[in-house]
Amino acid sequence: MTTRGGALHAPADASASDRGRPPTRLPLVVYVLALGTFLMGTTEFVVAGLLPEIAGDVQVSVARAGLLITVFALGMIVGAPLMAMLTLRLPQRLTLILALGVFAAGHVIVALGSSFTLLLSARFLTALATGAFWAVANVVATRAAGPAASSRALGVVGAGAMLANVVGVPLGAFAGQLMGWRGPFWALAVLGAAAMALIARQVPHDTDGGQAISVRSELAALRSGRLWLALAACATTTGGVLSTYTYISPLLTDRAHLAAGLVPLVLVGFGLGALGGFLVGGRLGDHRPHATTIAAPAVTTVLLLAICLLSTHAAPTVVLIALLGLFGLGANPVLISLGVRFAGQAPTLGSALTVSAFNLGTAIGSWIAGLTLDSSLGATGPAVIGTVIAALTLIPTIAIACIQRRRSPA
């Protein structure tokens, strides 16, 4: 194994005899990495519940304060592959520790800062660290679990971010109301520092048994057609779901006539569904990767279409949104696993590109969905856009399955 590791052997769709029996328990390090992604997911979205307080304190409009979310997404899109290349020759354990150190420092800067420009810069810096951590964490978790449980391990790591939406973000918003908006950032800085100690203790030192990987050899992974198909699926599957989820509040209040006070409960239902979807999808992906990546977006498309048609009825809409969380993101751990494998000798770059693809799909999908709110579609517009984008996921996932079938021995 090289400094940044070689290819992950034993393909995700190999037979059980080829890949070995899946372990009954995942290594502890997988759950430690999930704690890291929990912190990353919390910081990405906790700002949404604190925007009015932040805007009033730094004397900007709420709309301008929303740039703190936008700049973080841009940092994730650019930062994941960029930091994967810049830390190419660093041991993975050291990269994870440094990323958490920058993460903690970025939150201290935000907690102390009074200039909006400084806050934007700190958020962008934090996003770069988040992208680096997430990309390397996926590879470390995959290797720790072994090829027989790689998708399952990625499901647990990703579930940390899903749990952030259920627990971390609401707690952060509640703490912000009690202690002021700077309180949650101090808490995240302390937790980030504590996570550094856990990572240092639990993640094993890299073993160097080969040549150091060059940037050129990493970039050679970009010639893989299957990698680009997996990245396209990452973008569309997340873009379809989150373009709808971003504007779910007006759908619930304007179309379904649900009381505004009940909307957070619906969002918790979506978060719980997404948490379960990551865990179940990861388990299924180790045995039926291509069936999972085709079935999940197919069911998601049907659910989104049903939301469009039944959005005037509160009870069915609430149930459909919870199911959307379950199925809508269920293919993600499998797609990450495929992206890592299709990148060949550059698994960290492959992992980083999946992180970028997820965020790019979310950014573009949400932007298009937002434009429809002022159209004749009104509050249903984002769900219509989400349906179309989710359906597009079937093109790359079916193509990957067909290519794999042709490559498989008779």
C-alpha positions as MATLAB code, in Angstrom:
seq = 'MTTRGGALHAPADASASDRGRPPTRLPLVVYVLALGTFLMGTTEFVVAGLLPEIAGDVQVSVARAGLLITVFALGMIVGAPLMAMLTLRLPQRLTLILALGVFAAGHVIVALGSSFTLLLSARFLTALATGAFWAVANVVATRAAGPAASSRALGVVGAGAMLANVVGVPLGAFAGQLMGWRGPFWALAVLGAAAMALIARQVPHDTDGGQAISVRSELAALRSGRLWLALAACATTTGGVLSTYTYISPLLTDRAHLAAGLVPLVLVGFGLGALGGFLVGGRLGDHRPHATTIAAPAVTTVLLLAICLLSTHAAPTVVLIALLGLFGLGANPVLISLGVRFAGQAPTLGSALTVSAFNLGTAIGSWIAGLTLDSSLGATGPAVIGTVIAALTLIPTIAIACIQRRRSPA';
ca = [
       0.000    0.000    0.000;
       1.294    3.427   -0.846;
       1.166    6.599    1.197;
      -2.314    7.429   -0.058;
      -3.164    3.828   -0.809;
      -3.727    1.787   -3.892;
      -6.901    0.550   -5.478;
      -9.535   -1.140   -3.409;
      -9.457   -4.755   -4.407;
     -12.408   -7.129   -4.660;
     -15.049   -5.233   -6.616;
     -18.243   -4.227   -4.932;
     -20.320   -6.469   -7.175;
     -18.202   -9.577   -6.892;
     -19.730  -12.781   -5.637;
     -19.809  -13.552   -1.942;
     -17.182  -16.268   -2.326;
     -14.811  -13.844   -4.028;
     -15.254  -11.081   -1.526;
     -15.391  -13.067    1.683;
     -17.980  -13.163    4.379;
     -19.039   -9.726    5.686;
     -17.945   -9.060    9.274;
     -20.666   -9.063   11.906;
     -19.193   -5.912   13.464;
     -17.584   -2.910   11.914;
     -14.284   -1.642   13.373;
     -14.569    1.083   16.015;
     -12.687    3.508   13.786;
     -15.690    3.599   11.415;
     -17.874    5.001   14.205;
     -15.174    7.485   15.209;
     -15.129    8.752   11.620;
     -18.941    8.959   11.730;
     -18.568   11.269   14.743;
     -16.411   13.494   12.546;
     -19.002   13.603    9.771;
     -21.648   14.364   12.418;
     -19.710   17.518   13.310;
     -19.236   18.354    9.617;
     -22.935   17.936    8.869;
     -23.903   20.011   11.897;
     -21.720   22.974   10.950;
     -22.917   22.908    7.338;
     -26.575   23.434    8.225;
     -26.639   24.906   11.748;
     -26.221   28.403   10.286;
     -29.693   28.148    8.740;
     -31.293   28.288   12.201;
     -29.104   31.187   13.338;
     -29.297   33.544   10.342;
     -31.427   36.295   11.941;
     -29.185   36.467   15.013;
     -25.983   36.491   12.939;
     -27.372   39.120   10.557;
     -28.372   41.418   13.417;
     -25.027   41.084   15.187;
     -22.779   41.749   12.182;
     -25.234   44.275   10.720;
     -26.077   42.692    7.376;
     -29.387   41.571    5.881;
     -30.639   38.045    6.442;
     -30.304   37.386    2.699;
     -26.658   38.473    2.803;
     -26.047   36.378    5.911;
     -27.276   33.424    3.859;
     -23.999   33.657    1.943;
     -22.457   31.866    4.922;
     -24.282   28.741    3.694;
     -23.513   29.339    0.022;
     -19.791   29.905    0.554;
     -19.602   26.707    2.612;
     -21.159   24.710   -0.229;
     -18.707   26.260   -2.703;
     -15.838   25.404   -0.369;
     -16.986   21.781   -0.283;
     -17.271   21.588   -4.082;
     -13.801   23.007   -4.655;
     -12.149   21.895   -1.442;
     -12.692   18.130   -1.523;
     -10.693   17.377   -4.712;
      -8.288   20.271   -4.173;
      -7.345   19.197   -0.658;
      -7.157   15.565   -1.756;
      -4.426   16.571   -4.204;
      -2.619   18.964   -1.849;
      -2.462   16.357    0.938;
      -1.574   13.561   -1.467;
       1.793   12.776    0.135;
       0.580   13.114    3.725;
      -0.411   10.037    5.756;
      -4.187    9.691    5.948;
      -4.163    9.767    9.747;
      -2.275   13.063    9.745;
      -4.604   14.512    7.101;
      -7.652   13.711    9.244;
      -6.065   15.268   12.338;
      -4.998   18.416   10.463;
      -8.452   18.755    8.886;
     -10.095   18.623   12.314;
      -7.564   21.143   13.611;
      -8.449   23.596   10.831;
     -12.137   22.819   11.439;
     -11.791   23.763   15.121;
      -9.759   26.889   14.318;
     -12.330   28.025   11.755;
     -15.083   27.851   14.353;
     -13.022   29.810   16.862;
     -12.533   32.543   14.236;
     -16.290   32.677   13.580;
     -17.077   32.728   17.302;
     -14.693   35.656   17.856;
     -15.231   37.506   14.569;
     -17.196   40.709   14.166;
     -16.554   41.344   10.457;
     -18.866   39.637    7.984;
     -15.985   39.275    5.508;
     -13.960   37.498    8.187;
     -16.899   35.181    8.888;
     -17.197   34.325    5.178;
     -13.470   33.601    4.973;
     -13.580   31.377    8.069;
     -16.572   29.462    6.704;
     -14.768   28.864    3.408;
     -11.676   27.666    5.303;
     -13.841   25.341    7.390;
     -15.430   23.954    4.229;
     -11.998   23.156    2.775;
     -11.162   21.210    5.923;
     -14.541   19.483    5.830;
     -14.001   18.380    2.240;
     -10.546   17.015    3.058;
     -11.816   15.128    6.120;
     -14.795   13.627    4.337;
     -12.789   12.444    1.328;
     -10.117   10.740    3.403;
     -12.608    9.388    5.979;
     -14.469    7.501    3.240;
     -11.279    5.753    2.130;
     -10.103    4.984    5.682;
     -13.519    3.545    6.616;
     -13.637    1.428    3.460;
     -10.230   -0.070    4.093;
     -10.875   -0.640    7.789;
     -14.094   -2.544    7.052;
     -12.695   -4.499    4.109;
     -14.222   -4.998    0.658;
     -16.971   -7.274    1.999;
     -18.446   -4.453    4.113;
     -17.283   -1.296    2.324;
     -20.735    0.080    1.460;
     -21.967   -0.726    4.949;
     -19.058    1.223    6.470;
     -19.714    4.175    4.170;
     -23.369    4.029    5.191;
     -22.355    4.443    8.842;
     -19.936    7.290    8.054;
     -22.592    9.064    5.985;
     -25.199    8.396    8.654;
     -23.194   10.687   10.929;
     -24.082   13.595    8.664;
     -27.715   12.477    8.502;
     -27.844   12.310   12.302;
     -26.629   15.901   12.339;
     -29.885   16.974   10.695;
     -31.920   15.128   13.322;
     -29.921   16.021   16.446;
     -26.994   18.377   15.810;
     -28.737   21.133   13.861;
     -31.829   21.389   16.129;
     -29.613   21.356   19.246;
     -27.359   23.998   17.718;
     -30.325   26.241   16.926;
     -31.726   25.736   20.443;
     -28.338   26.498   22.021;
     -28.066   29.587   19.856;
     -31.334   30.870   21.288;
     -30.094   30.337   24.846;
     -26.438   31.377   24.598;
     -26.360   33.571   21.519;
     -25.375   32.488   18.021;
     -21.667   32.267   18.905;
     -22.289   29.501   21.467;
     -22.789   26.655   18.953;
     -19.569   27.633   17.152;
     -17.614   27.461   20.406;
     -19.159   24.056   21.087;
     -18.225   22.780   17.622;
     -14.658   24.041   18.090;
     -14.332   22.110   21.372;
     -15.885   18.970   19.888;
     -13.589   19.238   16.872;
     -10.557   19.332   19.169;
     -11.873   16.305   21.082;
     -12.402   14.442   17.800;
      -8.738   15.069   16.945;
      -7.727   13.074   20.020;
     -10.074   10.217   19.087;
      -8.794   10.117   15.511;
      -5.175   10.124   16.734;
      -5.984    7.190   19.009;
      -8.187    5.061   16.760;
      -6.946    5.569   13.183;
      -3.898    3.358   12.580;
      -0.677    4.742   11.167;
      -0.375    4.363    7.396;
       1.809    1.521    6.215;
       4.061    2.366    3.311;
       4.745   -0.598    1.106;
       5.051    0.935   -2.306;
       5.972    4.003   -4.269;
       4.661    7.421   -3.470;
       1.765    8.339   -5.718;
       2.250   11.274   -8.065;
      -0.305   13.882   -8.989;
      -0.182   12.610  -12.567;
      -1.087    9.066  -11.521;
      -3.960   10.418   -9.429;
      -5.302   12.465  -12.325;
      -5.115    9.368  -14.547;
      -8.180    8.151  -12.651;
     -10.190   10.839  -14.447;
      -9.971    8.764  -17.628;
     -12.363    6.220  -16.140;
     -15.749    6.457  -17.853;
     -17.412    4.502  -15.052;
     -16.107    7.037  -12.520;
     -17.821    9.887  -14.385;
     -21.046    7.886  -14.563;
     -20.904    7.357  -10.786;
     -20.247   11.074  -10.246;
     -23.196   11.994  -12.474;
     -25.412    9.699  -10.391;
     -24.091   11.309   -7.178;
     -25.051   14.757   -8.479;
     -28.528   13.853   -9.717;
     -29.642   11.619   -6.863;
     -28.796   14.265   -4.253;
     -29.856   17.194   -6.419;
     -33.280   15.671   -7.001;
     -34.006   15.105   -3.318;
     -32.474   18.241   -1.827;
     -33.860   20.617   -4.453;
     -37.263   19.553   -3.119;
     -36.206   19.449    0.532;
     -34.725   22.963    0.419;
     -38.151   24.443   -0.323;
     -40.288   21.948    1.567;
     -41.611   24.554    4.033;
     -43.678   26.553    1.486;
     -44.991   23.279    0.066;
     -46.186   22.180    3.498;
     -47.665   25.515    4.562;
     -49.031   26.871    1.258;
     -50.144   23.664   -0.438;
     -50.772   21.161    2.348;
     -51.954   23.925    4.739;
     -49.901   22.502    7.575;
     -49.306   24.742   10.597;
     -45.878   26.355   10.512;
     -45.129   25.021   14.000;
     -45.410   21.435   12.711;
     -42.915   21.872    9.880;
     -39.851   21.099   12.088;
     -41.439   17.775   13.038;
     -41.801   16.896    9.361;
     -38.149   17.788    8.834;
     -37.172   15.499   11.703;
     -39.159   12.740   10.001;
     -37.191   13.313    6.805;
     -33.931   13.274    8.780;
     -34.793    9.992   10.504;
     -35.725    8.498    7.140;
     -32.424    9.655    5.627;
     -30.501    8.195    8.569;
     -32.199    4.839    8.079;
     -31.723    5.057    4.316;
     -27.962    5.478    4.659;
     -27.666    2.507    7.008;
     -29.965    0.191    5.043;
     -28.606    1.294    1.672;
     -25.063    0.628    2.856;
     -25.956   -2.904    3.929;
     -27.821   -3.708    0.724;
     -25.056   -2.201   -1.384;
     -22.513   -4.776   -0.224;
     -24.652   -7.552   -1.699;
     -26.622   -5.888   -4.526;
     -24.817   -2.662   -5.454;
     -26.338   -2.143   -8.894;
     -29.839   -3.187   -7.871;
     -29.626   -0.679   -5.006;
     -28.412    2.196   -7.193;
     -31.228    1.576   -9.686;
     -34.087    0.804   -7.296;
     -33.465    3.734   -4.927;
     -33.717    6.528   -7.551;
     -36.633    4.742   -9.235;
     -38.614    4.688   -5.989;
     -37.495    8.259   -5.265;
     -38.878    9.429   -8.608;
     -42.233    7.827   -7.826;
     -42.295    9.403   -4.360;
     -41.514   12.868   -5.709;
     -44.200   12.502   -8.366;
     -46.661   11.452   -5.658;
     -45.703   14.545   -3.621;
     -46.499   16.716   -6.664;
     -49.909   15.107   -7.088;
     -50.896   14.841   -3.411;
     -49.338   18.018   -2.011;
     -52.747   19.488   -1.116;
     -53.306   16.652    1.374;
     -51.296   17.040    4.577;
     -51.190   13.474    5.934;
     -50.037   11.726    2.708;
     -47.497   14.475    2.063;
     -45.933   14.090    5.512;
     -45.625   10.313    5.042;
     -44.189   10.735    1.542;
     -41.546   13.177    2.815;
     -40.390   10.673    5.460;
     -40.198    7.962    2.786;
     -38.305   10.395    0.554;
     -35.634   10.614    3.236;
     -35.468    6.808    3.434;
     -35.169    6.088   -0.297;
     -33.875    9.387   -1.653;
     -30.373    9.152   -0.163;
     -30.193    5.368    0.231;
     -27.995    4.881   -2.840;
     -25.376    7.426   -1.720;
     -23.058    5.096    0.260;
     -23.062    2.637   -2.653;
     -22.284    5.405   -5.154;
     -19.395    6.584   -2.972;
     -18.086    3.014   -2.836;
     -18.312    2.710   -6.626;
     -16.629    6.095   -7.096;
     -13.744    5.027   -4.864;
     -13.374    1.705   -6.717;
     -13.669    3.140  -10.228;
     -10.910    5.646   -9.416;
      -8.481    2.714   -9.366;
      -5.124    3.784   -7.918;
      -6.566    7.134   -6.769;
      -9.288    6.186   -4.239;
      -9.004    9.403   -2.228;
      -9.472   11.537   -5.333;
     -12.458    9.379   -6.289;
     -13.952    9.860   -2.825;
     -13.300   13.607   -2.967;
     -14.998   13.909   -6.342;
     -18.133   12.181   -5.003;
     -18.274   14.771   -2.204;
     -17.999   17.551   -4.801;
     -20.642   15.915   -7.004;
     -23.125   15.671   -4.126;
     -22.674   19.356   -3.296;
     -22.709   20.472   -6.933;
     -25.947   18.596   -7.560;
     -27.480   20.174   -4.459;
     -26.373   23.687   -5.455;
     -27.603   23.479   -9.057;
     -30.814   21.629   -8.193;
     -31.727   24.064   -5.430;
     -31.004   27.049   -7.678;
     -33.259   25.746  -10.465;
     -35.952   24.767   -7.967;
     -35.902   28.244   -6.450;
     -36.629   29.791   -9.835;
     -39.842   27.798  -10.131;
     -41.360   29.324   -6.993;
     -42.257   32.453   -8.964;
     -43.599   30.452  -11.914;
     -47.088   29.068  -12.453;
     -46.015   25.913  -10.575;
     -45.654   27.872   -7.338;
     -44.741   25.879   -4.223;
     -45.014   22.603   -6.185;
     -42.265   23.696   -8.595;
     -39.287   22.389   -6.574;
     -40.896   18.940   -6.309;
     -41.483   18.901  -10.083;
     -37.835   19.787  -10.699;
     -36.762   17.199   -8.137;
     -38.786   14.518   -9.925;
     -37.070   15.215  -13.237;
     -33.563   15.324  -11.723;
     -34.122   12.136   -9.704;
     -35.331   10.313  -12.823;
     -32.116   11.305  -14.620;
     -30.173    9.253  -12.055;
     -31.407    6.081  -13.732;
     -29.358    6.843  -16.860;
     -25.872    6.580  -15.308;
     -26.793    3.840  -12.817;
     -28.289    1.588  -15.498;
     -25.288    2.300  -17.736;
     -22.899    1.256  -14.942;
     -24.856   -1.968  -14.394;
     -24.789   -2.782  -18.119;
     -21.051   -2.110  -18.384;
     -20.397   -4.290  -15.357;
     -22.495   -7.098  -16.780;
     -20.484   -7.045  -20.006;
     -17.242   -7.098  -17.994;
     -18.341   -9.994  -15.789;
     -17.241  -13.480  -16.892;
     -19.923  -15.703  -18.358;
];
